[in-house]
Each structure stands twice: as structure tokens, then as C-alpha cells.
Amino acid sequence: MNTAQVQVQGLSKSFGELAVLKHIDLSVNAGEVVVILGPSGSGKTTLLRSLNLLEQPDSGVLQVCGHRVEIAPGRQLDRASRQQVALLRQKTAMVFQAFNLFPHMTALENVIEGLVSVKKVPKAIALEKGRQLLARVGLEEKAGAYPAKLSGGQKQRVAIARGLAMEPEVIFFDEPTSALDPELRDEVLSVMRQLASTGMTMLVVTHELRFAREAADRVVFMEHGVVVKDCPKAEFFGQASGERIQQFLRRY
């Protein structure tokens, strides 16, 4: 029986007068690949960033990898909740649109930084693991290269290796290919497909419909801050998905 690794109830977030998330409910089981689709401004990235509290919601309850955080309207997180946030962040990884690599560190140093500074892994062991992870994403020969000497696709693959170094239970991907030229997207999507095939729990915000068709177990479609549809990919891409979904698919 699958167990929910990510569970969200009543998650809401506003920026000033703009309600970006409106009472979102979502559950993701262990080993599922869930792709979040929707037009720009629908709340996809805010939802993803809320799941590890990079963006603090205004209200709601979330449980990630067994760690529960309740957010009460108008109140700061208490000490116990902040501890839960720290613990859930240790079990998740985030891959950003803009890579977020340290420019003064080599690819290998970027990959092992969390292992050494957060997990206190001895450097020799971290270096060996870092090299293995770079090989896994096809960049073993770029271990000594600095980000300025890497292509966008190579930077994103280093970022994925960095996330994997922390041995996460869940990986969040925030539009990981949107900053890349079309010819570089495939190398990143290939690594993501391989990762999905290993049973990693993944939540992916993207406009890459092909990835959703090939790798997703479920598709969540958001618009105007609400979940409009949450269903298996076969249903989402089928003719019975509804006119709004068909309209979206024709556009993208």
C-alpha cells in the first residue's frame, strides 16, 4: 500500500490583495511522479515553494516525509514547527529554474557542499560520492569545471546531482528546463526520466508536455490558484479530460 509522502490540506497564500493559492488539497504517494501544469500565474511555483516553506503559506496544513507543519492565519511558526521545517528540508531537494550554483565552486564542489557542510560527511567520502553522482548525470569529465564554463543544460544536471547528494525522499523541480535552449532541454529531461524510473518521488512544475506524457503518474492542472484537475496522465491526455484541458493542450 502506498503511503503519502506529501500531503497538503487547505493551503492558501496571498501576495497583498492577490490570492495565489486558494485552499489547495494535494496528496502524493511514495514513488509517484506528479507533474503540475497550468498557465503562467496559476500558482504552480508558489505551491511548490510552499511545500518546503521557501514560501510560507498564510494558512493550511502540510506533511512532508512524515513532518507536519500547521500554519495558522496571522501567526509566525512556533519553535516546534520550525524544527519540523528543518527536518523536512533534510529529506527533500529542490531543483530551481535558475540552477542556483555557487559560481566560485567547481561542479564537484557544488555537488558535495551540502554533504560536507550540512551532513558533516568527511571530505574524502563526499568527493567519491560527488564523482559518482556527476557520472550518473553524464558529467564525470566536468568535475573540475566552474559554472561559467558549463552550458545551461550541464549546470542543471549539476544541480540535480547536488540534490541527489543529500539522498532526498522527494525532489521538487521548479520549471527545470524553462531557462534552457531547446537543444539543451533533452539532456536534462533524460536525466529526469531516468530518475523517475528509479522510483524517486518527484513533483515537477513544467511546461514540458512530452515529459508529462512519458514520465508522469499523475497530472495536476492548476488555474487561478486552484487545482482544476488531478488525475492519472492517461485521463488528462485523453479526449474525456474536458474542454478547458483540451484548450490548454492545443495551446502548448
N, C-alpha and C positions, 0 to 999 in steps of 0.2 A: 504493500500500500504506500502510495506517495505521501510525503509529508510536506506541508507548506514551508518553504524557506523564506519566502517574502509574503507578508500579509498586511494589508492596509485597510483601514476602516475609517470612513468619514474624513478623509484627508482634504483640507481646504487651505488655500493660500491666496492672498490678495497683495497687490502692489498698489498702495494708495486706494483709489476707487475701483481699480481693475481687478476683478476676481479671476485669477488664472487657473486655480483648481477648485472645483465645486463638489465637495463631499465624494471623493473618489474611493471606491472599494476595489481591491485587486488582490488576487492570491496567485502565487507562483510556486509550483511544486519543485522538489529537488530533481535536478536533471532536465528541467524544461528549458527550452529556448523560446522566449516570448519577444516578439518584435512589436514595437509601439509605432504605429503610423498615424498620420494626420497632417492637415495643412499647417503651414507656419503659423505660430501664435496660438496653437491649440492647447499648450500646456505640457507637451511631451517632456521637454528638457527639465522644466520645473519639477515635474513628478519624479523624474529620475534622480535629480539632485536632492529631492526631499527624502529619498529612501535611505540615504546615509547622512542626512542632516547637513549637507553642504548648504542647503537652503532650508531654513527652519519653517515648517508649516505653521499656520495660525492655529490650527486645531486638528484633532484626529488621533488615531492610534496606529502605530506601526510596529510590526515584529519582524525582525530580520535575523536569520540564523539563530533563532531562539532568544534574541534580546529584544525586550519590549520597551517601547517609549510611548508615553501618553502626553499629548500636547494639549494643554488647556488654554482656551482663548485669553489673551492678555497677560499670560504668566510666563516667566522665564522657566527654563528647565531646572529642576532641583538637582542636587548633587547625585542622587541615585540615578536619575535619568541621564545625566552627563556621563556617568560611568558606563551605563548601558550603550550610549552612543560610541564611546571609545572602544568598547568590546565588539560591537557590530562592525565598526570600521576595520578592525583587525581581521575580520572574516570576509570582507568584501574588497573588491578592487574596482577602480573607475578608470575608464579609458576615455580621454577627452577629445573633442574635435580638434583642439589646437596643440595636441601632443603633450605640452607641459613638461618637456625635458629640461634638465639643467644644462645650459649652454657651455658651462665651464667643465663639464664632466664628459668622459668618453661614453660610448654606448654601453660598455660593460660596467662602468662606474654608475651610470644611471640605473641599470638593472639591479645592482646589488645594494644601492644606497639604503633602501628600506630594511633589507636583511641585516645590514651592519648596524644602522643607527636605531632601528625600532626593535628588531628581534634579537639584536646583540649576537648574531652569528659570527664566529671567528672569520676573519677576512679571507683566509686561505680556502675555507669551506665555501664561503659566499662566492668567491671568484670562480671556483669549479662549477657551482650551480649556475652562476650567471652565464658562463660559457655554454653550458648545456642548453639553457633557455634561448640564447641567441641562435644556437644551431637549430633549435626546434622551430624558430620563426624564419630560418633561412638566412641568418646574418652573422654566422660564425666568423666570417672574414672581416667583419666591420667592428669587431670588439674594441679596437683602439681608435676608432674614428669619432670625432666630435660631431654634435648635431648639425653644425653649419656645413659639414661635408656630406651629409646624408640627404637623400631625396625625401619628399614628404611621406611616401609610402614606407621607406625604411625607418623614418622617425616613428611612424605609427606602430610599426612592428616592434621597435624597441620598447615603445610604451606598453604594448601588450605583454612583452616578456617581463617588463618591470612589474606589471600587475600580477603575473603568474608567479613571480618570485616569492610573493607573500603567501602562496598556497591558499588562495581565497576559496570560499564555498560558492560565492556568487560574484559574477563580473557584470558591471554596468557599462554599457557602451553608449556614449552620447554623440551621435552623428559622426562615427569614426572615419568616414570616408568623404565627408562633405567638403573638406578643405583640400582634397586631392584632385589632380588632373585625372581624367577618365582612365588613362593607361596605367595609372598607379593604383587605382581602386582595387583591381582584381587581386593584386598581391596581398592586400590587407584582408579582403573578403575571403581569400583562400585560407589564410591562417585562421580566420574566424570560423569558417566552415569546418576545418579540421578540429578546432577546439570544441565546437558544438557536437561533433561526432564522438567525442570522448565522454559525454555525459555531464559536462560542466553546465551549471545553471547560469543562464545568460538573459539579461534584459537589454534589448538593443533598440535605441531610438535611431531611426534611419529613414531615408527616402529610397533605399535600395530594395525595390520590389523583388528583384531576382533573388536576393539573399533571403527575403521572407519566404518566397516560394520554395526555395531549396532547403533551408535550414530550420525554419521556424516550426515549432509545435503548435503555437497559438499566435494569433494576431489580435492586438488591442488597437482599436481605432478611436482616436480622440478628436474632439472638435469643441471649441468654445469652453474648454476647461472641464468637460465631462467625458466619460467613456461611453461612446455611442454603440460600440460593438466589441465583444470579447468572445472569440470563437476559434475553433481549430482552423488551420490555414486552408484546408480543402473547402470549408464552408465560406471563408472570407473571399477566396478567389473564384468561388462558384457563382453561377448565374442567380442563385436564390439569396445572395447577400444583401440585396436591396438597392434601390436606385441611387442613394447617396454614395454608397461604396462603389458602385459601378461608375458613377460620375468621377469619383476620385481616381479610380484605376485608369480610366481613359485619359485623365489629365497627366498622370505620371507614367 
